[in-house]
Amino acid sequence: NYQVSDDPDAVYGYLSIPSLEIMEPVYLGADYHHLGMGLAHVDGTPLPLDGTGIRSVIAGHRAEPSHVFFRHLDQLKVGDALYY
């Protein structure tokens, strides 16, 4: 487990997928609470830091009534940009 802030609910970063008009906060630790607020980094996978060859796992709901999160992820196309 890791903590980069005294606030366990602090936003660690944002994931942007312009082609899907997605810009969502990413929290550390993919638990029920964080997934209800946005996207979450899965413990045990590398943090999405600058560098090549890093494969972080970011989890998110597809059916949260009040937010889009990953609802339209199936519309992502090869070559679409993702920014963190």
C-alpha positions in Angstrom: 0.0 0.0 0.0 1.1 3.6 -0.6 0.1 7.0 0.4 1.3 10.3 -1.3 -1.0 12.5 0.7 -2.3 12.7 4.3 -5.8 12.6 2.6 -6.6 9.1 1.5 -9.3 10.6 -0.9 -6.8 13.0 -2.6 -6.9 13.0 -6.4 -3.6 11.4 -7.6 -4.1 12.6 -11.2 -6.5 12.7 -14.1 -7.1 10.4 -17.1 -8.1 12.2 -20.3 -9.4 10.5 -23.4 -10.2 13.3 -25.8 -11.9 11.2 -28.4 -14.5 10.1 -25.8 -14.6 13.5 -24.1 -13.5 11.8 -20.8 -11.5 13.6 -18.1 -11.8 11.8 -14.8 -10.0 11.9 -11.5 -7.8 9.0 -10.6 -7.5 7.9 -6.9 -4.9 5.5 -5.4 -6.4 2.2 -4.4 -9.2 0.6 -6.4 -11.8 0.1 -3.6 -15.5 0.6 -3.6 -15.3 4.1 -2.2 -12.8 5.4 -4.8 -14.5 3.7 -7.7 -17.7 5.6 -6.7 -15.8 8.9 -7.0 -13.9 8.3 -10.3 -11.2 6.0 -11.6 -8.7 4.2 -9.4 -5.2 2.8 -9.7 -5.1 -0.9 -8.9 -2.7 -1.8 -6.1 0.3 -4.0 -7.2 0.6 -2.4 -10.6 3.1 0.3 -11.5 2.0 3.9 -10.9 1.4 5.8 -14.2 4.5 7.8 -14.2 6.5 9.1 -17.1 8.4 6.4 -18.9 8.0 3.8 -21.6 6.9 0.3 -21.0 4.9 1.0 -17.9 1.6 -0.9 -17.7 -0.5 0.6 -15.0 -4.0 -0.7 -14.3 -6.7 1.9 -13.9 -10.2 0.6 -12.9 -13.5 2.3 -13.4 -17.2 1.6 -13.5 -19.1 1.6 -16.7 -22.6 2.0 -15.2 -22.4 4.6 -12.5 -25.6 6.6 -12.9 -24.2 10.0 -11.9 -20.9 9.8 -13.9 -19.6 8.6 -17.3 -16.4 7.0 -16.1 -15.7 4.2 -18.5 -19.3 3.8 -19.9 -18.2 4.5 -23.5 -14.8 2.7 -23.4 -16.0 0.2 -26.0 -16.0 3.1 -28.5 -12.2 3.6 -28.1 -10.3 3.0 -31.4 -6.8 1.9 -32.1 -4.7 5.1 -32.2 -6.9 7.1 -29.8 -4.8 9.1 -27.4 -5.0 8.6 -23.6 -3.3 11.2 -21.3 -2.5 10.9 -17.7 
